[in-house]
Amino acid sequence: MSPTPDDHPVPERSLAEINADIRRLFARAEGRLSDAERIRHATLLGEWASAIRASVVPAA
């Protein structure tokens, strides 16, 4: 069964915005994340992965 548009909800933020947040996180932490920053990073990666999935156009 082919996925429908509802299978992949549109993300609230663009990939560029999410990527910028990830880069800022690492810049502030100078590459060494605290436990709280690791949790934030994991959240951002989940958001980024969702945005990637939503941007994929299924083949015809």
Secondary structure, 3 states (H helix, E strand, C coil): CCCCHHHCCCCCCCHHHHHHHHHHHHHHHCCCCCHHHHHHHHHHHHHHHHHHHHHCCCCC
